Amino acid sequence: MSGAGNPSSATELLSATVWYRVVWRKKAGRGFSRTEVESLIEVPENDARAFQRELAKLPGQVVTHSRAKQHICSVCGKSGPWRDGWGWYGSYQDIDNGNEVLKTCSDACKAQAQEEGRIPNDE
C-alpha cells in the first residue's frame, strides 16, 4: 500500500492523487480465503496504469474497489481518506441536522483543537 508523504518538489505538490479503497482476499492453498482484507491505495489522478500496477502488488484476488471518500482536517486542512489517527468531535444529531463536526487527522491536531477550546479535554 502506498503512503502519503511530504512532497519533495514543486512538481509533486501540483500532481493530484486519488485514494482507492480496495477489498481483496488472500491466497489460501489452491484458491482464495473467504476472509476479506481492506487496503487503501494512493495513485496519481488519471493514471489507470499506476492503479493497475498497485492492484497487481496485492497478494490475492481483488473483490471490489472504489474511490475512498476524502475528509478534511478542521485544524490543519489536510485531506485524505479516514484511517488510523483520525477522529471526529460532535454528535450524530449535528450530522443529521447538516452541521459540520470537527475532524482531526492526528494527535497533534487534536491537542491543538483542545488548546483552542474547540473540543473538550479528555481529563
Phi, psi and chi 1 to 4 in degrees:
 res  aa     phi    psi   chi1   chi2   chi3   chi4
   1 MET       -  132.5  172.5  169.6   63.3      -
   2 SER   -78.3  149.0  -61.1      -      -      -
   3 GLY  -118.7  155.4      -      -      -      -
   4 ALA   -86.7  127.2      -      -      -      -
   5 GLY  -117.8 -175.6      -      -      -      -
   6 ASN   -80.4  132.2  -67.3  -28.3      -      -
   7 PRO   -63.4  139.4   -8.5   14.4      -      -
   8 SER  -100.0   -6.2   59.9      -      -      -
   9 SER  -149.3  165.6   70.1      -      -      -
  10 ALA   -63.9  -31.8      -      -      -      -
  11 THR   -63.2  -45.0  -53.0      -      -      -
  12 GLU   -65.4  -33.7  -71.3 -178.7   42.8      -
  13 LEU   -64.5  -34.8 -166.3   83.5      -      -
  14 LEU   -85.1  -18.3  -62.3  174.9      -      -
  15 SER   -79.1  125.1   64.8      -      -      -
  16 ALA   -82.1  142.8      -      -      -      -
  17 THR  -121.3  158.4   59.6      -      -      -
  18 VAL  -125.7  139.4  177.1      -      -      -
  19 TRP  -101.7  137.0  -73.0   88.2      -      -
  20 TYR  -120.1  140.6  -74.4   91.2      -      -
  21 ARG   -99.1  119.5 -170.7  170.1  -55.3  -81.1
  22 VAL  -117.1  131.0  179.4      -      -      -
  23 VAL  -108.8  129.3  177.4      -      -      -
  24 TRP  -144.9  165.3   55.0  -78.6      -      -
  25 ARG  -117.0  138.5  -67.1 -173.3 -178.5  127.7
  26 LYS   -74.8  154.3  -66.3  179.7 -179.8  179.9
  27 LYS   -69.4  141.1  -70.8 -175.5  179.2  178.6
  28 ALA  -144.5  107.7      -      -      -      -
  29 GLY    63.5 -125.4      -      -      -      -
  30 ARG   -89.0   -9.8  -65.2 -176.6 -174.3  169.0
  31 GLY  -124.7 -142.1      -      -      -      -
  32 PHE  -129.9  148.5  -63.7   95.5      -      -
  33 SER   -64.9  154.7  167.3      -      -      -
  34 ARG   -83.4  -15.8  -68.2  179.4 -170.5 -134.7
  35 THR   -75.9  129.8  -55.1      -      -      -
  36 GLU   -98.1  142.5  -65.7 -178.8  -13.3      -
  37 VAL  -118.0  141.7  179.2      -      -      -
  38 GLU  -111.9  134.8 -172.8  175.3  -73.9      -
  39 SER  -132.4  154.8  -62.1      -      -      -
  40 LEU  -107.4  132.7  -73.9  170.6      -      -
  41 ILE  -124.1  131.3  -64.5  176.2      -      -
  42 GLU  -108.5  127.3 -178.9 -175.9   24.0      -
  43 VAL  -136.2  157.2  -65.4      -      -      -
  44 PRO   -61.6  142.4  -20.7   30.8      -      -
  45 GLU   -63.1  142.6 -166.9  170.3   35.2      -
  46 ASN    61.5   32.6  -59.8  -35.8      -      -
  47 ASP  -126.6   84.0 -170.9  -11.6      -      -
  48 ALA   -63.0  -34.0      -      -      -      -
  49 ARG   -65.3  -39.3  -72.4 -175.3  179.5  172.4
  50 ALA   -63.6  -39.3      -      -      -      -
  51 PHE   -63.9  -44.3 -179.1   60.5      -      -
  52 GLN   -63.8  -37.6  -68.2  -59.6  -36.7      -
  53 ARG   -63.8  -41.4  -76.4 -168.7  -58.0  -89.4
  54 GLU   -66.1  -39.7  -70.7  -64.5  -39.6      -
  55 LEU   -62.8  -38.4  -73.3 -179.5      -      -
  56 ALA   -65.6  -24.0      -      -      -      -
  57 LYS   -74.4  -18.7  -67.7  178.3 -173.4  176.3
  58 LEU   -70.1  132.8  -64.8  173.7      -      -
  59 PRO   -84.3   57.5   32.1  -35.0      -      -
  60 GLY   178.2 -159.4      -      -      -      -
  61 GLN  -104.3  125.1  175.3 -172.3   43.3      -
  62 VAL   -74.8  129.6  173.1      -      -      -
  63 VAL   -93.4  -48.6  176.7      -      -      -
  64 THR  -158.1  159.5 -175.7      -      -      -
  65 HIS  -150.9  151.4   58.9   78.8      -      -
  66 SER  -157.7  161.9   62.0      -      -      -
  67 ARG   -65.3  135.5  -79.6 -167.9  174.3 -163.5
  68 ALA   -80.7  139.5      -      -      -      -
  69 LYS   -64.6  137.3 -179.3  177.3  178.0  178.7
  70 GLN   -92.6  132.0  -60.7  -65.9  -63.6      -
  71 HIS  -113.3  151.6  -62.6  -84.5      -      -
  72 ILE  -118.8  127.6  -60.3  172.7      -      -
  73 CYS   -67.9  129.4  178.7      -      -      -
  74 SER   -72.4  -14.5  -57.0      -      -      -
  75 VAL   -97.3  -55.7  177.3      -      -      -
  76 CYS  -103.0  -13.4   70.5      -      -      -
  77 GLY    85.7    2.2      -      -      -      -
  78 LYS   -62.6  140.4  173.4 -175.7  172.9 -178.5
  79 SER  -118.4  150.0   80.8      -      -      -
  80 GLY   171.9  175.9      -      -      -      -
  81 PRO   -72.7  155.5   27.5  -32.9      -      -
  82 TRP   -69.3  129.1 -163.5  -87.7      -      -
  83 ARG  -157.9 -174.5   53.4 -173.1  172.6  174.4
  84 ASP   -51.9  138.2  -70.8  -15.7      -      -
  85 GLY   101.9  -23.7      -      -      -      -
  86 TRP   -81.2  150.2  -77.8   76.9      -      -
  87 GLY  -149.8  159.8      -      -      -      -
  88 TRP  -133.8  152.2   67.2  -81.4      -      -
  89 TYR  -136.2  119.6  -54.6   89.2      -      -
  90 GLY   161.7 -152.4      -      -      -      -
  91 SER  -138.7  161.6   67.8      -      -      -
  92 TYR   -64.0  -30.4  -70.6  111.6      -      -
  93 GLN   -63.8  -39.6 -174.4  175.7    6.4      -
  94 ASP   -58.3  -45.1  -72.7  -23.9      -      -
  95 ILE   -64.3  -46.7  -64.8  170.0      -      -
  96 ASP   -60.5  -34.2  -69.0  -17.2      -      -
  97 ASN   -84.3    0.6  -67.7  -22.7      -      -
  98 GLY    82.1   10.2      -      -      -      -
  99 ASN   -81.8  147.7  -60.6  -33.5      -      -
 100 GLU   -76.2  145.4  -73.6 -164.9   32.6      -
 101 VAL  -107.7  154.6  -65.3      -      -      -
 102 LEU   -78.1  129.4 -176.7  107.8      -      -
 103 LYS  -118.3  137.4  -62.9  177.1 -174.0  177.3
 104 THR  -124.6  144.3   59.1      -      -      -
 105 CYS   -98.1   -9.6   64.5      -      -      -
 106 SER  -157.7  169.8   64.2      -      -      -
 107 ASP   -64.2  -33.5  -70.8  -22.9      -      -
 108 ALA   -64.8  -42.3      -      -      -      -
 109 CYS   -68.8  -36.3  -74.3      -      -      -
 110 LYS   -63.3  -44.6  177.0 -177.4  175.0 -175.3
 111 ALA   -62.5  -40.9      -      -      -      -
 112 GLN   -64.5  -42.4 -176.8  176.7  -21.6      -
 113 ALA   -64.1  -36.2      -      -      -      -
 114 GLN   -66.7  -42.1  -73.8  174.4  -30.2      -
 115 GLU   -62.1  -36.2  -73.0  175.4   16.7      -
 116 GLU   -79.8   -5.5  -64.5  170.9   -5.2      -
 117 GLY    77.3   17.1      -      -      -      -
 118 ARG   -80.2  -24.0  -63.0  169.1   72.3 -175.2
 119 ILE  -137.6  150.5   56.6  175.4      -      -
 120 PRO   -71.5  153.3   21.6  -27.3      -      -
 121 ASN   -70.0  151.2  -73.0  -37.0      -      -
 122 ASP   -76.5   -5.3  -70.6  -24.6      -      -
 123 GLU   -71.0      -  -60.0  170.5    1.6      -
